[in-house]
């Protein structure tokens, strides 16, 4: 399978996911913790005020 075919397959699969399926996928990938927040093992809060984004720990 070429990278183009794989990319198309991944995009198509993502369009059909429900919110619950997306949440499960993100939790299984350890992006979100069990409460639906960014996993503290890999993400830390932004230091700028008013910005709710997270930064990847390196």
Phi, psi and omega in degrees: 000131180283164179297325178296315179296318179296318178298316178297320180295317180294317178299316181295319180295322181293329181289336184263001182280143173277169177301317180297320179294321178296317180298316179298317179299315180293325177289317178297330179273002180062030173274320175248148175273186184294341177268002179085013178262160177302136182294120184293343178291335185238343183232148175231154181294152177292147180273346180278141182288141176080357180254119185261019178277164179242158179243143180287132175285139178244000000 
